[in-house]
Amino acid sequence: MATVTPLKAAAAQPLADDYSLRLCETIARWRYEDLPADVVRTLKFFLIDILGVIGGAPNAPGIRELNARLSKWETSGSATGLIGKRRYSPPTAALANGAAAHALDFDDQHDPARVHTNCVVLPTLLATAEDIGKVSGKDFLLAYAVGAELHARLGLACYNSLGKGWHPTMVMGTPAAALAAGRLMELDPERMRSALGMAYHQTSGSAQSMRDGVISKRLGAGFAARAAVLGAFLGADGLTGTRRTLEGNAGLFALYERDEAKPEILTDKLGSHWRIRDYSFKPYPCCRCNHTAIGLGIKLRTDGVKPSDLKSVEIGMGNVNWLTVGEPYDVRRDSVVHAQFNAAYSFARALTDARVDLRSYQKPAISDPAVVALAAKTRVVSDPAIDPTAIEPARVKVALASGKTIEVKSDTIKGSPQEPMSEDELLNKFRSCLEFGLNASRADADRLADVVMTIDTATDSAAAIVGAFPVSR
């Protein structure tokens, strides 16, 4: 497969003025046959996972209201909002499906890059493919590889985007998904560069929504997918977007990242070294920053520690994690999003129940007096001994009423390549999500899974996916 010649970092020397164009030229040369078999299988599990999470979301806060608003404005179109099988324009379908995919905070993540990819890329490609019509499964998977690979690489190149206050899923997802849609439409490099530029011109996304624990956080993936679809189609129509989207003095690396980026990561061994292999799947439906602490809470309970034994708890994590999930739990907010983005609540739930699942972040569970009392005894701190941008490490120090102190820690995180979920675990998660949100039967779920796992044989991939997606019983 063709590769982009590695370029020098922006901080050291300006990037070439045709950097974005050269990236598009490379993407335009990719072929399905060049994708390694294990990468294709991972892409299929991306689809399994994200379709399951979308199916789990109909009753998530904000999703019913969003679809009510969108369906009031649009009653027909060339694409489908999967929840309720509503017909929308492609940008609106991408918004609806992207918001649903991110609504439970149960979707995949590239941990080092801190990006949720499939909540942006799948909605973008599904809406695009429905509008085009008759997109083969192989072409769909190739475009999927483009979006997932570039989203991860952009997140790695912009290594402290979240620390700067951006939401990397949105900021990096919009251009990555637009390039994926451009590849799906088989745009030439110039039009693909305009698609990238049009998407960049709409790029936004603040981390404040996650820090405030509000509904706009889960809509962000939908906003990014909508912008990607619109940008790609406008580029395809010949409207010119920014030419120096990545490398310009007001481009992504300079403007959003203040030239504190490693652009060589975006292009180094592109097409031969696959970052897709490094993605994680979520075992728990909450912010990924909580997951190591949740695992430690479950371990403590399994080892015999009970909530009634505890006098106090201290959770140490890296600074970016702490900024994201470290504030005290405020039950008065009665907010599911706040609970999902709170390490004290998540740890207390794990220690109390010896598990964390979809029902852990529902009302009235988030107000459970015993869990709230334990969360009140839990302090989350920024640990200077932990790399401030590292997502995986966490330590927990428990002071028992007996006077004894227990310390546990972990440098790996469940669902990652270092501590992976099995294929059976992923399929069970998929089935449970569809049952939770749509009351879908196991037969319904397995029918959709079969379509996804054989998607490379489909002549109309979007129709196959939409047709097999269950409708609420």
Protein Blocks (a to p, Z undefined) as FASTA:
>chain_A
ZZddddddfkloccdfklmmmmmmmmmmpcfklpcfklmmmmmmmmmmmmmmmmmmmmgg
hjlmmmmmmmmmpgcdjbdcfehpaacdfklmmmmmmmmmmmnopaccdfklopafklmm
mmmmmmmmmmnoopafklmmmmmmmmmmmmmmmmmmmmmlmmnopafklmmmmmmmmmmm
mmmnopafklmmmmmmmmmmmggcdfklmmnopaklmmmmmmmmmmmmmmmmmmmnopac
dfklmlmmkbmklmmnoopacfklmmgoghjacfklmpccdfbdcdfklmmmmmmmmmmm
mnopafklpmbdcddddfklmmmmmpccdfklopaklmmmcfklmmmmmmmnopacfklm
ccfklmomklmmmmmmpccdddfkbcfkbmkbccdddddfkopacddddfbdehiaklcc
dfklmmmmmmmmmmmmnopafklmmmmmmmmmmmmmpfblmlmmmmmpccdZZ
